[in-house]
Amino acid sequence: MLQKLILKRLTKRLRQVYSDLDTPPVLDMARYFPAHTALAALYPALRAEALAVYAANPDMPRFHDITATQTRISAGDGKNWRMFMVKAYRHLIAANAAQTPVLAGFLRDHPEVTTATLSYLDPGKHIPPHRGPFRGVLRYHLCLYAPDCGSDAAPWLKVDGTRVPYAEGQALLWDDTFTHEVLNPGPNPRIALLLDIRRPVRRWRHRAAFRWVMAAGWVQARLLERRMSTKA
């Protein structure tokens, strides 16, 4: 209870720090993440890596196994939302990076990417509407595998009330402090690459908040990596 209260207050404060930003829910990738073109060129290799990881790690942790505060959106319907974290808060997770060398190479060349995760949704999985706490990063989303695309059972992402159907190889950059939701209604899993990109800002309080969040998250990432290696 105390942890939730502290988190709620921190989230409120972080949102206040960035309240003067006036950008839309979905952003121009050319302006805010120019490296998206280099990443798009890697799509076939990234897709192959993600499928290999999925086959080799059937019991990879669910989101709420990694972060208990995400239980509401991760564990609410009995379907799995599994995460394979390669980078977290600017810390590269060595064992997972070794299984995704193409992605890891891109991350080493692009330090503006603070977090990188392969996201696996079970058939039928619903992620209910929610908002992220921190406007200091932008969320990049690349669909790697979704065989039900183009059918009546196609998965979709909704950002600020606008539904975006999935298409393999299609990417989107958005501000995840706007309400968003995901549904994978079909019979096949959906796999996506999620990146957090440092938002380009000039004001000192924005830069200071970013440094503070990254420092606190870096400690958590190292502890998570240690737990995972202990279980292995």
URCOR-V129275 format. One record per residue. N is the residue number from 1. OMEGA is omega in degrees with one decimal (NA if undefined). BURIAL is b if it has 16 or more other ideal C-beta (glycine too) atoms within 10 Angstrom, else e. Layout:
N & OMEGA & BURIAL
N & OMEGA & BURIAL
//
This chain:
1 & 179.2 & e
2 & 179.6 & e
3 & 179.8 & e
4 & 179.8 & e
5 & 178.9 & e
6 & 179.6 & e
7 & 179.6 & e
8 & -179.8 & e
9 & 178.1 & e
10 & 178.6 & e
11 & 179.0 & b
12 & -179.2 & e
13 & 179.1 & e
14 & 179.2 & b
15 & 178.1 & e
16 & -179.4 & e
17 & -176.1 & b
18 & -173.0 & b
19 & -178.5 & e
20 & 178.3 & e
21 & -178.8 & e
22 & 178.1 & e
23 & -176.6 & e
24 & 178.9 & e
25 & 179.1 & e
26 & -171.5 & e
27 & -179.9 & b
28 & -178.0 & e
29 & -179.5 & b
30 & -179.0 & e
31 & -170.5 & e
32 & 179.4 & b
33 & -176.2 & b
34 & -179.0 & e
35 & -178.6 & b
36 & -179.8 & b
37 & 177.2 & e
38 & 179.7 & e
39 & 179.5 & b
40 & 179.1 & e
41 & -179.8 & e
42 & -172.8 & b
43 & -178.5 & b
44 & -179.6 & e
45 & 177.9 & e
46 & 178.3 & b
47 & 178.9 & b
48 & 177.9 & e
49 & -177.8 & b
50 & 178.2 & b
51 & 177.5 & e
52 & 177.5 & e
53 & 179.9 & b
54 & 179.8 & b
55 & -175.2 & e
56 & -174.6 & e
57 & -176.5 & e
58 & -179.0 & e
59 & 177.8 & e
60 & -173.3 & b
61 & 170.9 & b
62 & -174.9 & b
63 & -178.3 & b
64 & 171.5 & b
65 & 179.7 & b
66 & -177.0 & b
67 & -175.3 & e
68 & -179.7 & e
69 & 179.2 & e
70 & -176.4 & b
71 & -176.9 & e
72 & -175.9 & e
73 & -176.0 & b
74 & -169.7 & b
75 & -170.8 & b
76 & -172.6 & e
77 & 177.6 & e
78 & 176.0 & e
79 & -174.4 & b
80 & 167.6 & b
81 & -174.0 & b
82 & -177.0 & b
83 & 173.9 & b
84 & -172.8 & b
85 & 179.3 & b
86 & 177.1 & b
87 & 179.9 & b
88 & 178.4 & b
89 & 176.2 & b
90 & 177.7 & b
91 & 178.2 & b
92 & -179.2 & e
93 & -164.8 & b
94 & -175.6 & e
95 & 179.8 & e
96 & 176.5 & b
97 & 179.4 & b
98 & 178.8 & e
99 & -178.4 & b
100 & -173.0 & b
101 & 179.4 & e
102 & 177.7 & e
103 & -178.8 & b
104 & 177.5 & b
105 & 177.1 & e
106 & -178.0 & b
107 & 178.6 & b
108 & -179.1 & e
109 & -174.0 & e
110 & -177.6 & b
111 & 176.4 & e
112 & 174.6 & b
113 & -175.2 & b
114 & -178.2 & b
115 & 178.4 & b
116 & -175.5 & b
117 & 167.0 & b
118 & -173.8 & b
119 & -176.3 & b
120 & 177.9 & b
121 & 173.6 & b
122 & 167.8 & b
123 & 179.4 & b
124 & -176.9 & e
125 & 176.6 & b
126 & 171.5 & b
127 & -172.5 & b
128 & 179.6 & e
129 & 179.4 & e
130 & 179.5 & e
131 & 172.5 & e
132 & -174.9 & b
133 & -161.7 & b
134 & -177.9 & b
135 & 179.8 & b
136 & 175.8 & b
137 & 175.4 & b
138 & -175.7 & b
139 & 174.4 & b
140 & -172.1 & b
141 & 179.0 & b
142 & 178.8 & b
143 & -177.8 & b
144 & -175.3 & b
145 & 178.5 & b
146 & -174.0 & b
147 & 178.7 & e
148 & 177.5 & b
149 & 178.6 & b
150 & 178.6 & e
151 & 177.2 & e
152 & -179.4 & e
153 & -177.6 & b
154 & 174.7 & b
155 & 178.5 & b
156 & 174.7 & b
157 & 177.5 & b
158 & 179.8 & e
159 & 178.9 & b
160 & 175.1 & e
161 & 179.5 & e
162 & -178.6 & e
163 & 179.9 & e
164 & 178.2 & b
165 & 177.5 & e
166 & 170.3 & b
167 & -178.2 & e
168 & -177.7 & b
169 & -178.7 & e
170 & -177.8 & b
171 & 178.6 & b
172 & 174.6 & b
173 & -177.7 & b
174 & 178.0 & b
175 & -171.9 & b
176 & 169.7 & b
177 & 168.0 & b
178 & -178.3 & b
179 & 177.9 & e
180 & -170.9 & b
181 & -179.9 & b
182 & 173.2 & b
183 & 173.6 & b
184 & -171.3 & b
185 & -172.4 & b
186 & -175.1 & b
187 & -177.5 & e
188 & 176.8 & b
189 & 172.7 & b
190 & -178.7 & b
191 & -179.9 & b
192 & 171.4 & b
193 & 177.6 & b
194 & 175.8 & b
195 & 167.6 & b
196 & -175.9 & b
197 & 178.1 & b
198 & 179.2 & b
199 & 176.7 & b
200 & -179.0 & e
201 & -178.8 & e
202 & -173.7 & e
203 & -173.2 & e
204 & -177.3 & e
205 & 175.7 & e
206 & -179.8 & b
207 & 179.5 & e
208 & 178.6 & e
209 & 178.2 & b
210 & -179.6 & b
211 & -178.4 & e
212 & -179.6 & e
213 & -179.7 & b
214 & 180.0 & b
215 & 179.5 & e
216 & -180.0 & e
217 & 179.3 & b
218 & 178.1 & e
219 & 178.7 & e
220 & -180.0 & e
221 & 178.8 & b
222 & 177.9 & e
223 & 178.1 & e
224 & 179.1 & b
225 & 179.2 & b
226 & 178.4 & e
227 & -178.6 & e
228 & 179.7 & b
229 & 177.5 & e
230 & -179.9 & e
231 & 179.9 & e
232 & NA & e
//
